[in-house]
Amino acid sequence: MNISQIARTIKSSATLKLNEKAAILREKGDPIIHLGGGEPMSKVPVEAIKAAMEHLNTGEVRYTPPNGIPSLKKAIIRYTEEYYNRLVEPENVMASGGAKQAIMVALQAILNPQEEVIFPAPYWVSYPEMVKLCQAIPVSVLPKDGTFYPRIQDIEEKVGSYTKVIIINSPNNPTGAVYSEEFIADVVEFCEKHDLYLIMDDIYHRLVFDNRKPINCYKYAKNLSENSKLIVVNGVSKQYAMTGFRIGWAVANKKLIEVMTNIQAHQTSGPSIVLQKAAVGALMGTQSSVENLRVTLEKNRNIMMEHLSSFDGIKVIKPDGTFYCFVDFTVYGKDSTKIADFLLNKVLVLAVPGVEFGMEGFLRLSYCGSVKDITEGIERMKWALDLNSPNELYIGDRKLVRDWT
Ligand SMILES: Cc1ncc(COP(=O)(O)O)c(C=O)c1O
C-alpha cells in the first residue's frame, strides 16, 4: 500500500487495541477479566450529564471557537487557580478533544523535524508515536537506579543540541509513581535554565494516595511571564471518569496557545459543544465524585497489593497514585507480550505488556475495575503462572486443567 513514510512508523495504540479485544471477547460470552483498562468505572458526575442534556434540549448544537467556549475556559481558569494557585487569562487556555489532542497539538506547534523530545521510561504509549508524527525523535530515559523515579542526572545525560521538549507525567502511567517535589523542582529549573519546553502531563494529578497532595509545578517556576515554556496539560477523562467525553486542555503562554489554536482549528475545530458543556458541569460541580473515586482507587490499590504479595517471584513497587501497577514478571520470562498472550489464552485475563511502555518483562495491571475483577484476575494469573498451584481452576462452571509445565 502506498502510504506516507510517517504513517509507516506509527504503531497502533496497544491499550486501545486491548480494549477492542476485551469488547469482542465479552460479546462472544467469554468470562474475561480486563486488567489492562485505562478508565475508571465510576459514574460520570450528575452535573456533567445535566449540563450536556440541557444543551442538547436547546436543539442548537453548533460549531464552537476552536480553542473552547468561554464558560469552559472560565472553568479551566478556576481549576488552575484552585489546584495550581495560578491565575491565568482566557488567552492562556486551549480546550481540546482530550489531553491527548492537547499534547499532540502542543508538539506540532513546537517541533521541527529531527528535534528531540525526552521523557522518562516507562512512559505512556502515545508519547513516542506523537513525537514521530511530528517527524521528531523520541528519546526515553530509563532511571539508572532501577526504580520508576527518574533523577535529573538521568535526563541531563540525554539532553543535546537537538533537545526541544521534556515531557513529565506524574502520577505516572504505567507505574503509578508520583515523582518527588524535588525532582519536579529540578526539572522545572533545568528546563528554564536550558530554555526547553516542559510539558507537564498532569492528567492524574489529584488521583494520589497515602495522604499525598497533588504537586504544583508552577511553585518551582521562576519565569511565570509570557515567555515561559511551561505547558500544563489536564482533562476530565480520568479524575471525573469522563473518558468518553474527550475533553482536555493545555495552559501555556499566549503566543503558543494562539499557534496551537491555529493548528487545532484546521484539524478538528473546537471540541463538541455538548461535551464542553458537560466538562463545565463537572469542573464547576461538587467535587465529591473525584474524592470518592480517589478513595476507591486507593482501596483497590491496597487490595491489589495484598493479592500480588502472595505471588511468588514477581516484584511490585507500590503505586503512589493513578490506577495502574507496573509489575515485574521477568521471573516468568523476558517477553512481556508472550506472558500477556499466555494469560489471555489460558485464563482469559487481559494485561498490557510492559514493552509497550518501554520496559520488557513487566505487565501493567489496572485496579480501576471492580474488587471482584482485581481479586479473581490475580488469582487466575497466579494459577496460570505458578506451577505450585492446584492443577485445576474453575471459572464459573468452566473447569480448566493445566496442560502446561
Ligand atoms: C499519561 C496520559 N496522558 C494523557 C492521556 C490522555 O487522556 P485523554 O483521555 O484526556 O485524551 C492518557 C490516557 O490514557 C494518559 O494515560
The ligand as a Gaussian input file, in Angstrom:
#p B3LYP/6-31G(d) Opt

LIG

0 1
 C       -0.445000       9.801000      30.725000
 C       -1.651000      10.095000      29.920000
 N       -1.756000      11.290000      29.317000
 C       -2.819000      11.595000      28.570000
 C       -3.851000      10.702000      28.393000
 C       -5.000000      11.077000      27.503000
 O       -6.126000      11.449000      28.176000
 P       -7.415000      11.952000      27.412000
 O       -8.447000      10.896000      27.570000
 O       -7.789000      13.233000      28.105000
 O       -7.047000      12.193000      25.992000
 C       -3.780000       9.439000      28.980000
 C       -4.823000       8.424000      28.753000
 O       -4.670000       7.258000      28.962000
 C       -2.662000       9.139000      29.790000
 O       -2.552000       7.956000      30.418000

